Amino acid sequence: MSSASRQTRTKKINPKLEKLIEKMPDDRKLVLLKQLLKNEVTSALIELIGALPEENQSKLLVQLEESQTIPVSAVETEISIRDHSRKSCMISAQYAVNAQEFESLILDISPAGAFIETSEVFTSGQRIELTFSLPNTIEPLTVYGAILWKGMLGIGIRFKDLTLADIAAINAYMQAEEEKT
């Protein structure tokens, strides 16, 4: 689904309902999705997977073939089909969730998102403000996003509405780090 159609659909939803859904645990979201799809899950999956780039479809195919009897984790699936590869790093960061401030390390980053090391308890869908400095930038970057998932070591973040300058800075950092290896 394109971001334009997602935005159009989001504008039609009751804001209170949208917030409730964003705070809902992933397992409840899946049950709700199944109910809304009226058990047409297979056709919805085929349509969504069909919209993925061929490379991401191939990664998903390999993952599903290798683990047909093992339940697929939402986190592993998100990682395998993400649009951008991430660069491992150790970047000091300050972030805020629900007006509470925290400090930690970004352990991987891309223009699409990041993984932040933390033992704090967060839920999928929570909004986050993240401030960090890259070696190739003079001023710190402040970006916004949403928590996609919480693992044992930290949280996966999807950035939202990055400026072109933010994207360029992150890409330049990733390229410079790649050239070091």
Rosetta constraint file for C-alpha pairs under 8 A:
AtomPair CA 1 CA 5 HARMONIC 6.59 0.50
AtomPair CA 1 CA 6 HARMONIC 6.73 0.50
AtomPair CA 1 CA 48 HARMONIC 7.28 0.50
AtomPair CA 1 CA 51 HARMONIC 7.33 0.50
AtomPair CA 2 CA 6 HARMONIC 6.24 0.50
AtomPair CA 3 CA 7 HARMONIC 5.96 0.50
AtomPair CA 4 CA 8 HARMONIC 6.18 0.50
AtomPair CA 5 CA 9 HARMONIC 6.06 0.50
AtomPair CA 6 CA 10 HARMONIC 5.97 0.50
AtomPair CA 7 CA 11 HARMONIC 6.20 0.50
AtomPair CA 8 CA 12 HARMONIC 6.81 0.50
AtomPair CA 9 CA 13 HARMONIC 6.81 0.50
AtomPair CA 10 CA 18 HARMONIC 7.87 0.50
AtomPair CA 13 CA 17 HARMONIC 7.00 0.50
AtomPair CA 13 CA 18 HARMONIC 6.55 0.50
AtomPair CA 14 CA 18 HARMONIC 6.28 0.50
AtomPair CA 15 CA 19 HARMONIC 6.28 0.50
AtomPair CA 16 CA 20 HARMONIC 6.26 0.50
AtomPair CA 17 CA 21 HARMONIC 6.20 0.50
AtomPair CA 18 CA 22 HARMONIC 6.18 0.50
AtomPair CA 19 CA 23 HARMONIC 6.31 0.50
AtomPair CA 20 CA 24 HARMONIC 6.22 0.50
AtomPair CA 21 CA 29 HARMONIC 7.22 0.50
AtomPair CA 22 CA 124 HARMONIC 7.19 0.50
AtomPair CA 22 CA 125 HARMONIC 4.68 0.50
AtomPair CA 22 CA 126 HARMONIC 7.05 0.50
AtomPair CA 23 CA 123 HARMONIC 6.83 0.50
AtomPair CA 23 CA 124 HARMONIC 6.61 0.50
AtomPair CA 23 CA 125 HARMONIC 5.60 0.50
AtomPair CA 23 CA 126 HARMONIC 6.59 0.50
AtomPair CA 24 CA 28 HARMONIC 6.41 0.50
AtomPair CA 24 CA 29 HARMONIC 6.35 0.50
AtomPair CA 24 CA 124 HARMONIC 7.56 0.50
AtomPair CA 24 CA 125 HARMONIC 7.82 0.50
AtomPair CA 25 CA 29 HARMONIC 6.36 0.50
AtomPair CA 25 CA 123 HARMONIC 7.01 0.50
AtomPair CA 25 CA 124 HARMONIC 6.65 0.50
AtomPair CA 26 CA 30 HARMONIC 6.21 0.50
AtomPair CA 26 CA 124 HARMONIC 7.10 0.50
AtomPair CA 27 CA 31 HARMONIC 6.46 0.50
AtomPair CA 28 CA 32 HARMONIC 6.13 0.50
AtomPair CA 29 CA 33 HARMONIC 5.99 0.50
AtomPair CA 30 CA 34 HARMONIC 6.13 0.50
AtomPair CA 31 CA 35 HARMONIC 6.25 0.50
AtomPair CA 32 CA 36 HARMONIC 6.09 0.50
AtomPair CA 33 CA 37 HARMONIC 6.03 0.50
AtomPair CA 34 CA 38 HARMONIC 6.27 0.50
AtomPair CA 34 CA 39 HARMONIC 5.57 0.50
AtomPair CA 34 CA 40 HARMONIC 7.50 0.50
AtomPair CA 34 CA 41 HARMONIC 6.30 0.50
AtomPair CA 35 CA 39 HARMONIC 6.37 0.50
AtomPair CA 37 CA 41 HARMONIC 6.23 0.50
AtomPair CA 37 CA 44 HARMONIC 7.66 0.50
AtomPair CA 40 CA 44 HARMONIC 6.37 0.50
AtomPair CA 41 CA 45 HARMONIC 6.02 0.50
AtomPair CA 42 CA 46 HARMONIC 6.17 0.50
AtomPair CA 43 CA 47 HARMONIC 6.18 0.50
AtomPair CA 44 CA 48 HARMONIC 6.16 0.50
AtomPair CA 45 CA 49 HARMONIC 5.91 0.50
AtomPair CA 46 CA 50 HARMONIC 5.83 0.50
AtomPair CA 47 CA 51 HARMONIC 6.51 0.50
AtomPair CA 48 CA 52 HARMONIC 6.94 0.50
AtomPair CA 49 CA 57 HARMONIC 6.73 0.50
AtomPair CA 50 CA 57 HARMONIC 7.89 0.50
AtomPair CA 52 CA 56 HARMONIC 6.19 0.50
AtomPair CA 52 CA 57 HARMONIC 6.18 0.50
AtomPair CA 53 CA 57 HARMONIC 6.38 0.50
AtomPair CA 54 CA 58 HARMONIC 6.19 0.50
AtomPair CA 55 CA 59 HARMONIC 6.39 0.50
AtomPair CA 56 CA 60 HARMONIC 6.19 0.50
AtomPair CA 56 CA 80 HARMONIC 7.18 0.50
AtomPair CA 56 CA 81 HARMONIC 4.97 0.50
AtomPair CA 56 CA 82 HARMONIC 7.38 0.50
AtomPair CA 56 CA 83 HARMONIC 7.56 0.50
AtomPair CA 57 CA 61 HARMONIC 6.10 0.50
AtomPair CA 57 CA 81 HARMONIC 7.39 0.50
AtomPair CA 58 CA 62 HARMONIC 6.28 0.50
AtomPair CA 59 CA 63 HARMONIC 6.25 0.50
AtomPair CA 59 CA 80 HARMONIC 6.21 0.50
AtomPair CA 59 CA 81 HARMONIC 6.83 0.50
AtomPair CA 60 CA 64 HARMONIC 6.09 0.50
AtomPair CA 60 CA 77 HARMONIC 7.30 0.50
AtomPair CA 60 CA 80 HARMONIC 6.44 0.50
AtomPair CA 60 CA 81 HARMONIC 6.55 0.50
AtomPair CA 61 CA 65 HARMONIC 6.02 0.50
AtomPair CA 62 CA 66 HARMONIC 6.10 0.50
AtomPair CA 63 CA 67 HARMONIC 6.32 0.50
AtomPair CA 63 CA 80 HARMONIC 7.91 0.50
AtomPair CA 64 CA 68 HARMONIC 5.72 0.50
AtomPair CA 64 CA 72 HARMONIC 7.68 0.50
AtomPair CA 67 CA 71 HARMONIC 7.38 0.50
AtomPair CA 67 CA 72 HARMONIC 7.43 0.50
AtomPair CA 72 CA 76 HARMONIC 7.19 0.50
AtomPair CA 72 CA 77 HARMONIC 7.03 0.50
AtomPair CA 73 CA 77 HARMONIC 6.27 0.50
AtomPair CA 74 CA 78 HARMONIC 6.12 0.50
AtomPair CA 75 CA 79 HARMONIC 6.21 0.50
AtomPair CA 75 CA 149 HARMONIC 6.68 0.50
AtomPair CA 76 CA 80 HARMONIC 6.12 0.50
AtomPair CA 77 CA 81 HARMONIC 6.27 0.50
AtomPair CA 78 CA 82 HARMONIC 5.97 0.50
AtomPair CA 83 CA 112 HARMONIC 7.66 0.50
AtomPair CA 84 CA 110 HARMONIC 6.49 0.50
AtomPair CA 84 CA 111 HARMONIC 7.33 0.50
AtomPair CA 84 CA 112 HARMONIC 6.44 0.50
AtomPair CA 85 CA 110 HARMONIC 6.63 0.50
AtomPair CA 86 CA 108 HARMONIC 5.83 0.50
AtomPair CA 86 CA 109 HARMONIC 5.03 0.50
AtomPair CA 86 CA 110 HARMONIC 4.75 0.50
AtomPair CA 86 CA 114 HARMONIC 7.56 0.50
AtomPair CA 87 CA 108 HARMONIC 5.18 0.50
AtomPair CA 87 CA 109 HARMONIC 5.33 0.50
AtomPair CA 87 CA 110 HARMONIC 6.43 0.50
AtomPair CA 87 CA 174 HARMONIC 6.05 0.50
AtomPair CA 87 CA 177 HARMONIC 7.95 0.50
AtomPair CA 88 CA 107 HARMONIC 5.71 0.50
AtomPair CA 88 CA 108 HARMONIC 4.20 0.50
AtomPair CA 88 CA 109 HARMONIC 6.69 0.50
AtomPair CA 89 CA 106 HARMONIC 6.70 0.50
AtomPair CA 89 CA 107 HARMONIC 4.92 0.50
AtomPair CA 89 CA 108 HARMONIC 5.21 0.50
AtomPair CA 89 CA 109 HARMONIC 7.27 0.50
AtomPair CA 90 CA 105 HARMONIC 5.83 0.50
AtomPair CA 90 CA 106 HARMONIC 5.61 0.50
AtomPair CA 90 CA 107 HARMONIC 5.10 0.50
AtomPair CA 90 CA 108 HARMONIC 7.44 0.50
AtomPair CA 91 CA 105 HARMONIC 5.31 0.50
AtomPair CA 91 CA 106 HARMONIC 5.01 0.50
AtomPair CA 91 CA 107 HARMONIC 6.89 0.50
AtomPair CA 91 CA 132 HARMONIC 7.15 0.50
AtomPair CA 91 CA 133 HARMONIC 7.47 0.50
AtomPair CA 91 CA 134 HARMONIC 7.51 0.50
AtomPair CA 92 CA 103 HARMONIC 7.49 0.50
AtomPair CA 92 CA 104 HARMONIC 6.00 0.50
AtomPair CA 92 CA 105 HARMONIC 4.65 0.50
AtomPair CA 92 CA 106 HARMONIC 6.38 0.50
AtomPair CA 92 CA 132 HARMONIC 6.35 0.50
AtomPair CA 92 CA 133 HARMONIC 7.56 0.50
AtomPair CA 93 CA 103 HARMONIC 5.76 0.50
AtomPair CA 93 CA 104 HARMONIC 5.48 0.50
AtomPair CA 93 CA 105 HARMONIC 5.61 0.50
AtomPair CA 93 CA 106 HARMONIC 6.51 0.50
AtomPair CA 93 CA 130 HARMONIC 6.84 0.50
AtomPair CA 93 CA 131 HARMONIC 5.70 0.50
AtomPair CA 93 CA 132 HARMONIC 4.63 0.50
AtomPair CA 93 CA 133 HARMONIC 7.60 0.50
AtomPair CA 94 CA 101 HARMONIC 7.14 0.50
AtomPair CA 94 CA 102 HARMONIC 5.72 0.50
AtomPair CA 94 CA 103 HARMONIC 4.46 0.50
AtomPair CA 94 CA 104 HARMONIC 6.49 0.50
AtomPair CA 94 CA 130 HARMONIC 5.93 0.50
AtomPair CA 94 CA 131 HARMONIC 5.25 0.50
AtomPair CA 94 CA 132 HARMONIC 6.52 0.50
AtomPair CA 95 CA 101 HARMONIC 5.74 0.50
AtomPair CA 95 CA 102 HARMONIC 5.30 0.50
AtomPair CA 95 CA 103 HARMONIC 6.28 0.50
AtomPair CA 95 CA 128 HARMONIC 6.77 0.50
AtomPair CA 95 CA 129 HARMONIC 5.38 0.50
AtomPair CA 95 CA 130 HARMONIC 4.29 0.50
AtomPair CA 95 CA 131 HARMONIC 6.06 0.50
AtomPair CA 96 CA 100 HARMONIC 5.28 0.50
AtomPair CA 96 CA 101 HARMONIC 4.33 0.50
AtomPair CA 96 CA 102 HARMONIC 6.06 0.50
AtomPair CA 96 CA 128 HARMONIC 5.72 0.50
AtomPair CA 96 CA 129 HARMONIC 5.21 0.50
AtomPair CA 96 CA 130 HARMONIC 6.66 0.50
AtomPair CA 97 CA 101 HARMONIC 6.69 0.50
AtomPair CA 97 CA 126 HARMONIC 7.11 0.50
AtomPair CA 97 CA 127 HARMONIC 6.25 0.50
AtomPair CA 97 CA 128 HARMONIC 4.98 0.50
AtomPair CA 97 CA 129 HARMONIC 6.80 0.50
AtomPair CA 98 CA 126 HARMONIC 7.86 0.50
AtomPair CA 98 CA 127 HARMONIC 7.45 0.50
AtomPair CA 98 CA 128 HARMONIC 7.77 0.50
AtomPair CA 104 CA 116 HARMONIC 6.93 0.50
AtomPair CA 104 CA 117 HARMONIC 6.20 0.50
AtomPair CA 104 CA 118 HARMONIC 6.61 0.50
AtomPair CA 105 CA 116 HARMONIC 5.78 0.50
AtomPair CA 105 CA 117 HARMONIC 5.57 0.50
AtomPair CA 106 CA 114 HARMONIC 6.70 0.50
AtomPair CA 106 CA 115 HARMONIC 5.76 0.50
AtomPair CA 106 CA 116 HARMONIC 4.44 0.50
AtomPair CA 106 CA 117 HARMONIC 6.30 0.50
AtomPair CA 107 CA 114 HARMONIC 7.43 0.50
AtomPair CA 107 CA 115 HARMONIC 5.60 0.50
AtomPair CA 107 CA 116 HARMONIC 5.85 0.50
AtomPair CA 107 CA 117 HARMONIC 6.55 0.50
AtomPair CA 108 CA 114 HARMONIC 5.44 0.50
AtomPair CA 108 CA 115 HARMONIC 5.28 0.50
AtomPair CA 108 CA 116 HARMONIC 7.52 0.50
AtomPair CA 109 CA 113 HARMONIC 5.90 0.50
AtomPair CA 109 CA 114 HARMONIC 4.22 0.50
AtomPair CA 109 CA 115 HARMONIC 6.60 0.50
AtomPair CA 109 CA 170 HARMONIC 7.81 0.50
AtomPair CA 110 CA 114 HARMONIC 6.26 0.50
AtomPair CA 110 CA 170 HARMONIC 6.48 0.50
AtomPair CA 110 CA 171 HARMONIC 7.17 0.50
AtomPair CA 110 CA 174 HARMONIC 7.48 0.50
AtomPair CA 111 CA 159 HARMONIC 7.40 0.50
AtomPair CA 111 CA 162 HARMONIC 7.92 0.50
AtomPair CA 111 CA 166 HARMONIC 7.88 0.50
AtomPair CA 111 CA 167 HARMONIC 5.40 0.50
AtomPair CA 111 CA 170 HARMONIC 6.01 0.50
AtomPair CA 111 CA 171 HARMONIC 6.77 0.50
AtomPair CA 112 CA 158 HARMONIC 5.86 0.50
AtomPair CA 112 CA 159 HARMONIC 5.54 0.50
AtomPair CA 112 CA 160 HARMONIC 7.99 0.50
AtomPair CA 113 CA 145 HARMONIC 7.94 0.50
AtomPair CA 113 CA 156 HARMONIC 7.42 0.50
AtomPair CA 113 CA 157 HARMONIC 5.18 0.50
AtomPair CA 113 CA 158 HARMONIC 4.26 0.50
AtomPair CA 113 CA 159 HARMONIC 4.87 0.50
AtomPair CA 114 CA 156 HARMONIC 6.00 0.50
AtomPair CA 114 CA 157 HARMONIC 5.17 0.50
AtomPair CA 114 CA 158 HARMONIC 6.76 0.50
AtomPair CA 114 CA 159 HARMONIC 7.77 0.50
AtomPair CA 115 CA 154 HARMONIC 6.85 0.50
AtomPair CA 115 CA 155 HARMONIC 5.64 0.50
AtomPair CA 115 CA 156 HARMONIC 4.57 0.50
AtomPair CA 115 CA 157 HARMONIC 6.07 0.50
AtomPair CA 116 CA 154 HARMONIC 5.45 0.50
AtomPair CA 116 CA 155 HARMONIC 5.35 0.50
AtomPair CA 116 CA 156 HARMONIC 6.59 0.50
AtomPair CA 116 CA 157 HARMONIC 7.64 0.50
AtomPair CA 117 CA 153 HARMONIC 5.71 0.50
AtomPair CA 117 CA 154 HARMONIC 4.26 0.50
AtomPair CA 117 CA 155 HARMONIC 6.63 0.50
AtomPair CA 118 CA 153 HARMONIC 6.14 0.50
AtomPair CA 118 CA 154 HARMONIC 4.41 0.50
AtomPair CA 118 CA 155 HARMONIC 6.87 0.50
AtomPair CA 119 CA 152 HARMONIC 7.41 0.50
AtomPair CA 119 CA 153 HARMONIC 6.58 0.50
AtomPair CA 119 CA 154 HARMONIC 6.16 0.50
AtomPair CA 120 CA 154 HARMONIC 7.85 0.50
AtomPair CA 121 CA 150 HARMONIC 7.93 0.50
AtomPair CA 122 CA 126 HARMONIC 7.26 0.50
AtomPair CA 122 CA 147 HARMONIC 7.82 0.50
AtomPair CA 122 CA 150 HARMONIC 6.74 0.50
AtomPair CA 122 CA 155 HARMONIC 7.91 0.50
AtomPair CA 123 CA 147 HARMONIC 7.00 0.50
AtomPair CA 123 CA 149 HARMONIC 7.00 0.50
AtomPair CA 123 CA 150 HARMONIC 6.76 0.50
AtomPair CA 124 CA 146 HARMONIC 7.60 0.50
AtomPair CA 124 CA 147 HARMONIC 5.13 0.50
AtomPair CA 124 CA 148 HARMONIC 4.97 0.50
AtomPair CA 124 CA 149 HARMONIC 5.14 0.50
AtomPair CA 124 CA 150 HARMONIC 7.03 0.50
AtomPair CA 125 CA 146 HARMONIC 5.52 0.50
AtomPair CA 125 CA 147 HARMONIC 5.22 0.50
AtomPair CA 125 CA 148 HARMONIC 6.06 0.50
AtomPair CA 126 CA 146 HARMONIC 5.50 0.50
AtomPair CA 126 CA 147 HARMONIC 5.39 0.50
AtomPair CA 127 CA 144 HARMONIC 7.42 0.50
AtomPair CA 127 CA 145 HARMONIC 5.80 0.50
AtomPair CA 127 CA 146 HARMONIC 4.40 0.50
AtomPair CA 127 CA 147 HARMONIC 6.37 0.50
AtomPair CA 128 CA 144 HARMONIC 5.73 0.50
AtomPair CA 128 CA 145 HARMONIC 5.30 0.50
AtomPair CA 128 CA 146 HARMONIC 5.58 0.50
AtomPair CA 128 CA 147 HARMONIC 6.91 0.50
AtomPair CA 129 CA 142 HARMONIC 6.97 0.50
AtomPair CA 129 CA 143 HARMONIC 5.89 0.50
AtomPair CA 129 CA 144 HARMONIC 4.58 0.50
AtomPair CA 129 CA 145 HARMONIC 6.58 0.50
AtomPair CA 130 CA 141 HARMONIC 7.96 0.50
AtomPair CA 130 CA 142 HARMONIC 5.56 0.50
AtomPair CA 130 CA 143 HARMONIC 5.30 0.50
AtomPair CA 130 CA 144 HARMONIC 6.16 0.50
AtomPair CA 131 CA 140 HARMONIC 6.49 0.50
AtomPair CA 131 CA 141 HARMONIC 5.50 0.50
AtomPair CA 131 CA 142 HARMONIC 4.28 0.50
AtomPair CA 131 CA 143 HARMONIC 6.43 0.50
AtomPair CA 132 CA 140 HARMONIC 5.37 0.50
AtomPair CA 132 CA 141 HARMONIC 5.48 0.50
AtomPair CA 132 CA 142 HARMONIC 6.71 0.50
AtomPair CA 133 CA 137 HARMONIC 6.79 0.50
AtomPair CA 133 CA 138 HARMONIC 7.88 0.50
AtomPair CA 133 CA 139 HARMONIC 6.89 0.50
AtomPair CA 133 CA 140 HARMONIC 4.33 0.50
AtomPair CA 133 CA 141 HARMONIC 6.00 0.50
AtomPair CA 134 CA 140 HARMONIC 7.13 0.50
AtomPair CA 134 CA 141 HARMONIC 7.87 0.50
AtomPair CA 134 CA 169 HARMONIC 7.79 0.50
AtomPair CA 134 CA 170 HARMONIC 7.81 0.50
AtomPair CA 134 CA 173 HARMONIC 6.93 0.50
AtomPair CA 135 CA 173 HARMONIC 7.37 0.50
AtomPair CA 136 CA 169 HARMONIC 7.11 0.50
AtomPair CA 136 CA 172 HARMONIC 7.47 0.50
AtomPair CA 136 CA 173 HARMONIC 6.34 0.50
AtomPair CA 137 CA 169 HARMONIC 6.87 0.50
AtomPair CA 141 CA 166 HARMONIC 6.91 0.50
AtomPair CA 143 CA 159 HARMONIC 6.98 0.50
AtomPair CA 143 CA 160 HARMONIC 7.69 0.50
AtomPair CA 143 CA 162 HARMONIC 6.57 0.50
AtomPair CA 144 CA 159 HARMONIC 5.80 0.50
AtomPair CA 144 CA 160 HARMONIC 5.74 0.50
AtomPair CA 144 CA 161 HARMONIC 7.32 0.50
AtomPair CA 144 CA 162 HARMONIC 7.60 0.50
AtomPair CA 145 CA 157 HARMONIC 6.42 0.50
AtomPair CA 145 CA 158 HARMONIC 5.40 0.50
AtomPair CA 145 CA 159 HARMONIC 4.08 0.50
AtomPair CA 145 CA 160 HARMONIC 4.74 0.50
AtomPair CA 145 CA 161 HARMONIC 7.98 0.50
AtomPair CA 146 CA 157 HARMONIC 5.64 0.50
AtomPair CA 146 CA 158 HARMONIC 5.47 0.50
AtomPair CA 146 CA 159 HARMONIC 6.61 0.50
AtomPair CA 146 CA 160 HARMONIC 7.43 0.50
AtomPair CA 147 CA 155 HARMONIC 6.62 0.50
AtomPair CA 147 CA 156 HARMONIC 5.88 0.50
AtomPair CA 147 CA 157 HARMONIC 4.59 0.50
AtomPair CA 147 CA 158 HARMONIC 6.47 0.50
AtomPair CA 148 CA 155 HARMONIC 7.40 0.50
AtomPair CA 148 CA 156 HARMONIC 5.43 0.50
AtomPair CA 148 CA 157 HARMONIC 5.51 0.50
AtomPair CA 148 CA 158 HARMONIC 6.40 0.50
AtomPair CA 149 CA 155 HARMONIC 5.75 0.50
AtomPair CA 149 CA 156 HARMONIC 5.27 0.50
AtomPair CA 149 CA 157 HARMONIC 7.44 0.50
AtomPair CA 150 CA 154 HARMONIC 5.91 0.50
AtomPair CA 150 CA 155 HARMONIC 4.48 0.50
AtomPair CA 150 CA 156 HARMONIC 6.45 0.50
AtomPair CA 151 CA 155 HARMONIC 6.01 0.50
AtomPair CA 151 CA 156 HARMONIC 7.93 0.50
AtomPair CA 162 CA 166 HARMONIC 5.90 0.50
AtomPair CA 162 CA 167 HARMONIC 6.43 0.50
AtomPair CA 163 CA 167 HARMONIC 6.37 0.50
AtomPair CA 164 CA 168 HARMONIC 6.07 0.50
AtomPair CA 165 CA 169 HARMONIC 6.07 0.50
AtomPair CA 166 CA 170 HARMONIC 6.21 0.50
AtomPair CA 167 CA 171 HARMONIC 6.06 0.50
AtomPair CA 168 CA 172 HARMONIC 5.95 0.50
AtomPair CA 169 CA 173 HARMONIC 6.14 0.50
AtomPair CA 170 CA 174 HARMONIC 6.17 0.50
AtomPair CA 171 CA 175 HARMONIC 6.09 0.50
AtomPair CA 172 CA 176 HARMONIC 6.09 0.50
AtomPair CA 173 CA 177 HARMONIC 6.15 0.50
AtomPair CA 174 CA 178 HARMONIC 6.06 0.50
AtomPair CA 175 CA 179 HARMONIC 6.22 0.50
AtomPair CA 176 CA 180 HARMONIC 6.56 0.50
AtomPair CA 177 CA 181 HARMONIC 6.94 0.50
